[in-house]
Amino acid sequence: MRPRVRGGDDPFSHRLGERVGRGWLGPLAATDYGGPLTSWMGAVIRLRRGAGGPPGYDNDPWWLRQEHQPATMAGQLRVLGKEKKAPGSGRMWRAVVPPEQRALITSAVQSAEEQLQQLRRVQTGPASDVARRLLRSLRHSADLIDNAWKRTALAAVNAGMPLEEVAQWAEMSPDALMTLLTAGQEDGG
C-alpha cells in the first residue's frame, strides 16, 4: 500500500521542482521516501483503493507528521531567544545552511532511521543468515549515519562555526576533521 519507488529522474518530482522554482527539489523529492510528498501519495493511493492506512496513520492526504509541520511563530521566537542567549554564532541554522544541505542531512538521517527499524524483522532463521543480514544492515546504517554526520559537520563549518569548535563537538582533532571534510569533497560527497 506504499507508492512505488521513484528514481531521481521521476517526471512528477522534476515538474514539481520546476513549478515551485527550485530545480534541486525534484530529484531530492523523488528519492525522499519518508517525506511529506510520499506520505501524501500513499494517502491518495489508499483512498483510491478504499484501504485503510498503516496503524497510526490518517487517510487524510493533507495530514502531516509533526516533524514536517511548520513551527508556530511563538515557537520560532522562543528558539530565537534561546539562540541569542546561547554561545555561538547567534544565527539560525535555517538562515545559514542552504535548504539543499538541510534536506540532504534530513534525508540521510531518515534513511538511517528506516534502515535500523527494518532490523527488527531480520532476526529469525538460521544463525548464519541472521548474523549476515544484521551485519550487512548495520554496516549500511553506519554508512548512512556517517554520511549524515559528515554533511552536518561540513554545514556547520560552512555556516561560519570555527573548525576547532566543530572538531570539539565531533570529539576529534581539527586536523583530522579537516582531512575528513576535504576528502569527502574530493569524492563528490
SETOR-375547 format. One record per atom (N, C-alpha, C): residue number from 1; atom name; x, y, z. Coordinates in steps of 0.2 Angstrom, whole numbers. Each point is the difference from the previous one (the first is absolute). Layout:
<atoms>
   nr  atom     xx     yy     zz
  NUM    CA      X      Y      Z
...
</atoms>
This chain:
<atoms>
   nr  atom     xx     yy     zz
    1     N      4     -6      0
    1    CA     -4      6      0
    1     C      4      6      0
    2     N      7      0     -2
    2    CA      4      5      0
    2     C      1      2     -7
    3     N      1      7     -2
    3    CA      2      2     -7
    3     C      6     -4     -2
    4     N      0     -1     -7
    4    CA      6     -4     -2
    4     C      6      5      0
    5     N      6     -3      0
    5    CA      6      4      1
    5     C      1      4     -6
    6     N      2      7      1
    6    CA      1      4     -6
    6     C      8      1     -1
    7     N      2      1     -6
    7    CA      7      1      0
    7     C      1      8      0
    8     N      7      1     -1
    8    CA      2      7      1
    8     C     -3      4     -7
    9     N     -1     -3     -5
    9    CA     -3      3     -6
    9     C     -7      0     -1
   10     N     -4     -2      6
   10    CA     -7      0      0
   10     C     -3      6     -3
   11     N     -5     -1     -6
   11    CA     -2      6     -3
   11     C     -5      4      5
   12     N     -4     -3      4
   12    CA     -4      4      5
   12     C      4      4      4
   13     N      5     -3      3
   13    CA      4      4      5
   13     C      4      6     -3
   14     N      2     -2     -6
   14    CA      4      5     -4
   14     C     -4      6     -2
   15     N     -7     -1     -2
   15    CA     -4      5     -2
   15     C     -2      4      7
   16     N     -1     -4      5
   16    CA     -1      4      7
   16     C      5      5      1
   17     N      7     -2      0
   17    CA      5      4      1
   17     C      0      6     -5
   18     N     -2     -1     -6
   18    CA      0      6     -5
   18     C     -6      5      2
   19     N     -6     -3      2
   19    CA     -6      4      2
   19     C      1      4      6
   20     N      4     -2      5
   20    CA      2      4      6
   20     C      6      4     -1
   21     N      3      0     -6
   21    CA      6      4     -1
   21     C      6     -2      3
   22     N      1     -7      2
   22    CA      6     -2      3
   22     C      1     -7     -3
   23     N      4      1     -5
   23    CA      2     -6     -4
   23     C      3     -6      4
   24     N      4      2      5
   24    CA      3     -5      4
   24     C     -5     -4      4
   25     N     -6      2      1
   25    CA     -5     -3      4
   25     C     -2     -7     -3
   26     N     -1      0     -7
   26    CA     -3     -6     -3
   26     C      4     -6      1
   27     N      7      0     -1
   27    CA      3     -7      1
   27     C      0     -1      7
   28     N      1      5      5
   28    CA      0     -2      7
   28     C     -7     -3      2
   29     N     -6      3     -2
   29    CA     -6     -2      1
   29     C     -1     -7     -2
   30     N      2     -2     -6
   30    CA      0     -6     -3
   30     C      3     -6      4
   31     N      5      2      4
   31    CA      4     -5      3
   31     C     -2      0      8
   32     N     -4      5      2
   32    CA     -2      1      7
   32     C     -6     -5      2
   33     N      1     -6      2
   33    CA     -5     -5      1
   33     C     -4      1      6
   34     N      3      4      5
   34    CA     -3      1      6
   34     C     -3      7      1
   35     N      0      4     -6
   35    CA     -2      7      1
   35     C     -8      1     -1
   36     N     -2      6      0
   36    CA     -7      2      0
   36     C     -3     -2     -7
   37     N      4      1     -6
   37    CA     -3     -2     -6
   37     C     -1     -7     -1
   38     N      4     -4      3
   38    CA     -2     -8     -1
   38     C     -6     -1      5
   39     N      0      3      6
   39    CA     -6     -1      4
   39     C     -6      2     -3
   40     N      0      5     -4
   40    CA     -6      3     -3
   40     C     -2     -5     -6
   41     N      5     -2     -4
   41    CA     -1     -5     -5
   41     C     -3     -7      3
   42     N      3     -2      5
   42    CA     -3     -6      3
   42     C     -7      1      3
   43     N     -2      5      2
   43    CA     -7      2      3
   43     C     -5      0     -6
   44     N      2      3     -6
   44    CA     -4      0     -6
   44     C     -1     -7     -2
   45     N      5     -4     -1
   45    CA      0     -7     -2
   45     C     -5     -4      4
   46     N      1      1      7
   46    CA     -4     -4      5
   46     C     -8      2     -1
   47     N     -1      7     -1
   47    CA     -7      2     -1
   47     C     -3     -3     -6
   48     N      4      0     -6
   48    CA     -2     -2     -6
   48     C     -2     -8      0
   49     N      4     -3      4
   49    CA     -1     -7      1
   49     C     -5     -2      5
   50     N     -2      5      4
   50    CA     -5     -2      5
   50     C      4     -4      6
   51     N      6      1      1
   51    CA      4     -4      5
   51     C      1      5      6
   52     N      1     -3      6
   52    CA      2      4      5
   52     C      8      1      0
   53     N      2      5      4
   53    CA      7      1      0
   53     C      3     -4      6
   54     N      7      0      0
   54    CA      4     -4      5
   54     C     -3      3      7
   55     N      1     -4      6
   55    CA     -2      2      6
   55     C      3      7      2
   56     N     -4      5      2
   56    CA      3      6      2
   56     C     -1      5     -5
   57     N     -2     -2     -6
   57    CA      0      5     -6
   57     C     -7      2     -1
   58     N     -1      6     -2
   58    CA     -7      2     -2
   58     C      0      0     -8
   59     N     -6     -1     -2
   59    CA     -1     -1     -8
   59     C     -1      7     -3
   60     N      1      5      4
   60    CA     -1      7     -3
   60     C      6      2     -3
   61     N      0      1     -7
   61    CA      6      1     -4
   61     C      4      6      2
   62     N     -3      5      4
   62    CA      3      6      2
   62     C      3      0      7
   63     N     -1     -6      3
   63    CA      3     -1      7
   63     C      7      0     -1
   64     N      4      3      5
   64    CA      7      0      0
   64     C      3     -3      7
   65     N      5     -4      0
   65    CA      3     -1      6
   65     C      3      6      3
   66     N      0      0      7
   66    CA      2      6      4
   66     C      7      3     -3
   67     N      5     -5     -1
   67    CA      6      3     -2
   67     C      0      4     -7
   68     N     -5     -1     -4
   68    CA     -1      3     -6
   68     C     -4      6      0
   69     N     -3      2      6
   69    CA     -5      5      1
   69     C      5      7      1
   70     N     -2      5     -2
   70    CA      3      6      1
   70     C      0      2      8
   71     N      5      3      2
   71    CA      0      3      7
   71     C     -4      6      1
   72     N     -4      1      6
   72    CA     -4      5      1
   72     C      5      6      1
   73     N     -3      6     -1
   73    CA      4      6      1
   73     C      3      1      7
   74     N     -5     -2      5
   74    CA      3      0      7
   74     C      6     -5      1
   75     N     -1     -5     -3
   75    CA      6     -5      1
   75     C      6      2     -4
   76     N     -1      3     -5
   76    CA      6      3     -4
   76     C      3      6      4
   77     N     -4      4      4
   77    CA      3      6      4
   77     C      3     -3      6
   78     N     -2     -6      3
   78    CA      3     -3      6
   78     C      7     -2     -2
   79     N      0     -4     -6
   79    CA      7     -2     -3
   79     C      4      6     -1
   80     N     -2      5     -3
   80    CA      4      6     -1
   80     C      3      3      6
   81     N     -4      0      5
   81    CA      2      3      7
   81     C      5     -4      3
   82     N     -1     -7      0
   82    CA      5     -5      3
   82     C      7      1     -4
   83     N     -1      1     -7
   83    CA      6      0     -4
   83     C      4      6      2
   84     N     -3      6      1
   84    CA      3      6      2
   84     C      4      0      6
   85     N     -3     -4      5
   85    CA      3     -1      7
   85     C      6     -5      0
   86     N     -1     -5     -5
   86    CA      5     -5      0
   86     C      7      2     -4
   87     N      5     -3      2
   87    CA      6      2     -4
   87     C      0     -3     -7
   88     N      4      3     -4
   88    CA      0     -2     -7
   88     C     -1      5     -5
   89     N     -2     -1     -6
   89    CA      0      5     -5
   89     C     -6      5      1
   90     N     -6     -2      4
   90    CA     -5      4      0
   90     C     -5      0     -6
   91     N      2     -4     -5
   91    CA     -4      0     -6
   91     C     -3     -7      0
   92     N     -6      0     -3
   92    CA     -4     -6      0
   92     C      2     -5     -6
   93     N      0     -6      2
   93    CA      2     -5     -5
   93     C     -3      0     -7
   94     N     -7      2      0
   94    CA     -3      0     -6
   94     C      2      6     -4
   95     N      2      5      3
   95    CA      3      6     -3
   95     C      7      0     -3
   96     N      4     -5      3
   96    CA      7      0     -3
   96     C      1     -7     -3
   97     N     -4     -5      0
   97    CA      1     -6     -3
   97     C     -5      0     -6
   98     N      2     -1     -6
   98    CA     -4      0     -6
   98     C     -5     -6      0
   99     N     -6      1     -2
   99    CA     -6     -5      0
   99     C      3     -7     -3
  100     N      4      1     -5
  100    CA      2     -7     -3
  100     C      4     -4      5
  101     N      4      4      4
  101    CA      4     -4      5
  101     C     -4     -2      5
  102     N     -5      4      3
  102    CA     -4     -3      5
  102     C     -4     -6     -2
  103     N     -2      1     -6
  103    CA     -5     -6     -3
  103     C      5     -6      0
  104     N      6      0     -3
  104    CA      4     -6      0
  104     C      2     -3      7
  105     N      1      5      5
  105    CA      1     -3      6
  105     C     -6     -3      3
  106     N     -6      3     -1
  106    CA     -6     -3      3
  106     C     -1     -7     -4
  107     N      1      0     -6
  107    CA     -1     -6     -4
  107     C      5     -6      2
  108     N      6      2      2
  108    CA      5     -5      2
  108     C     -2     -3      7
  109     N     -2      5      4
  109    CA     -2     -3      7
  109     C     -7     -4     -1
  110     N     -4      2     -4
  110    CA     -7     -4      0
  110     C      2     -7     -3
  111     N      4      0     -5
  111    CA      2     -6     -3
  111     C      3     -5      5
  112     N      5      3      4
  112    CA      3     -4      5
  112     C     -5     -3      5
  113     N     -5      4      2
  113    CA     -5     -1      5
  113     C     -4     -6     -3
  114     N     -2      1     -7
  114    CA     -4     -6     -3
  114     C      3     -6      0
  115     N      7      0     -2
  115    CA      4     -6     -1
  115     C      0     -3      7
  116     N      1      3      6
  116    CA      1     -3      6
  116     C     -7     -3      2
  117     N     -5      4     -1
  117    CA     -7     -3      1
  117     C     -1     -7     -3
  118     N      3     -1     -6
  118    CA     -1     -6     -4
  118     C      4     -6      4
  119     N      4      2      4
  119    CA      4     -6      3
  119     C     -4     -4      4
  120     N     -6      2      3
  120    CA     -4     -4      4
  120     C     -3     -6     -3
  121     N      0      1     -7
  121    CA     -3     -6     -4
  121     C      5     -5     -2
  122     N      6      1      1
  122    CA      5     -5     -3
  122     C      3     -4      5
  123     N     -3     -1      6
  123    CA      3     -4      5
  123     C     -4     -6      1
  124     N     -2     -3     -5
  124    CA     -2     -7      0
  124     C      3     -4     -5
  125     N      1     -7      1
  125    CA      4     -4     -5
  125     C      6     -3      3
  126     N      4     -3     -5
  126    CA      6     -3      3
  126     C      5      5      2
  127     N      4     -1      5
  127    CA      5      5      3
  127     C      4      3     -5
  128     N      3     -4     -5
  128    CA      4      3     -5
  128     C     -3      5     -5
  129     N     -7     -2     -2
  129    CA     -3      5     -4
  129     C     -2      7      4
  130     N     -2     -1      6
  130    CA     -2      6      4
  130     C      6      4      1
  131     N      6     -3      2
  131    CA      6      4      2
  131     C      2      3     -7
  132     N      0     -3     -5
  132    CA      2      3     -7
  132     C     -5      6     -1
  133     N     -6     -1      0
  133    CA     -5      6     -1
  133     C      1      5      5
  134     N      0     -1      6
  134    CA      1      5      5
  134     C      7      4     -1
  135     N      5     -4     -1
  135    CA      7      4     -1
  135     C     -1      4     -7
  136     N     -2     -2     -5
  136    CA     -1      4     -6
  136     C     -4      6      1
  137     N     -6     -1      3
  137    CA     -5      5      2
  137     C      3      6      4
  138     N      4     -3      5
  138    CA      3      5      5
  138     C      6      4     -3
  139     N      3     -4     -5
  139    CA      6      4     -3
  139     C     -3      5     -5
  140     N     -6     -1     -3
  140    CA     -3      5     -4
  140     C     -3      5      4
  141     N     -3     -1      6
  141    CA     -2      5      4
  141     C      5      4      3
  142     N      6     -3      1
  142    CA      6      4      3
  142     C      2      5     -6
  143     N      0     -2     -6
  143    CA      2      4     -6
  143     C     -5      6     -1
  144     N     -6     -2      1
  144    CA     -5      6      0
  144     C      1      5      5
  145     N      1     -2      6
  145    CA      1      4      6
  145     C      7      4     -1
  146     N      5     -3     -3
  146    CA      6      3     -1
  146     C     -1      6     -5
  147     N     -4     -2     -5
  147    CA     -1      5     -5
  147     C     -4      6      3
  148     N     -5     -1      4
  148    CA     -3      5      3
  148     C      4      4      5
  149     N      5     -3      3
  149    CA      4      3      5
  149     C      5      5     -4
  150     N      3     -3     -6
  150    CA      4      4     -4
  150     C     -3      6     -3
  151     N     -6     -1     -2
  151    CA     -4      6     -3
  151     C     -1      5      5
  152     N     -2     -2      6
  152    CA     -2      5      6
  152     C      7      4      2
  153     N      5     -4      0
  153    CA      7      4      2
  153     C      1      5     -5
  154     N      0     -2     -7
  154    CA      2      4     -5
  154     C     -5      6      0
  155     N     -7     -1      1
  155    CA     -4      6      0
  155     C      1      4      6
  156     N      2     -2      6
  156    CA      2      4      5
  156     C      6      4     -1
  157     N      5     -3     -3
  157    CA      6      4     -2
  157     C     -2      5     -5
  158     N     -3     -2     -6
  158    CA     -2      5     -5
  158     C     -5      6      3
  159     N     -3     -2      5
  159    CA     -5      5      3
  159     C      4      5      4
  160     N      7     -1      1
  160    CA      4      5      4
  160     C      2     -2      7
  161     N     -2     -6      2
  161    CA      2     -2      6
  161     C      8     -2      0
  162     N      4      2      5
  162    CA      7     -1      0
  162     C      1     -8     -1
  163     N      5     -2     -4
  163    CA      2     -7     -1
  163     C      2     -3      7
  164     N      3      4      4
  164    CA      2     -3      6
  164     C     -6     -2      5
  165     N     -5      4      0
  165    CA     -6     -2      3
  165     C     -4     -6     -2
  166     N      0      0     -7
  166    CA     -4     -6     -3
  166     C      4     -6      1
  167     N      7      0      0
  167    CA      4     -5      1
  167     C     -1     -3      8
  168     N      0      5      4
  168    CA     -2     -1      7
  168     C     -6     -4      1
  169     N     -5      2     -3
  169    CA     -7     -3      0
  169     C      0     -7     -3
  170     N      4     -1     -5
  170    CA      1     -6     -3
  170     C      5     -5      3
  171     N      3      3      6
  171    CA      5     -4      4
  171     C      6     -2     -5
  172     N      2      4     -3
  172    CA      6     -1     -4
  172     C      5      6     -1
  173     N      6     -1     -3
  173    CA      4      6      0
  173     C     -2      4     -6
  174     N      1      7      0
  174    CA     -1      4     -6
  174     C      3     -3     -7
  175     N      6     -2      1
  175    CA      4     -3     -6
  175     C     -4     -6     -3
  176     N     -2     -4      4
  176    CA     -3     -6     -2
  176     C     -7      1     -3
  177     N     -4      5      3
  177    CA     -6      2     -3
  177     C      1      3     -7
  178     N      5      5      0
  178    CA      1      3     -7
  178     C      2     -5     -5
  179     N      4     -5      2
  179    CA      2     -5     -5
  179     C     -7     -4     -2
  180     N     -4     -2      5
  180    CA     -6     -4     -2
  180     C     -5      4     -4
  181     N      0      7      1
  181    CA     -5      4     -4
  181     C      3      1     -7
  182     N      6      1     -1
  182    CA      3      2     -6
  182     C      0     -7     -4
  183     N      1     -5      3
  183    CA      0     -7     -4
  183     C     -7     -1     -2
  184     N     -5      2      3
  184    CA     -7     -1     -2
  184     C     -2      4     -6
  185     N      3      6      0
  185    CA     -1      5     -6
  185     C      3     -3     -6
  186     N      6     -3      1
  186    CA      4     -2     -6
  186     C     -4     -6     -3
  187     N     -3     -4      4
  187    CA     -4     -6     -2
  187     C     -7      2     -3
  188     N     -2      6      0
  188    CA     -6      2     -2
  188     C     -6      0      6
  189     N      2     -1      6
  189    CA     -4      0      6
  189     C     -2      6      3
</atoms>
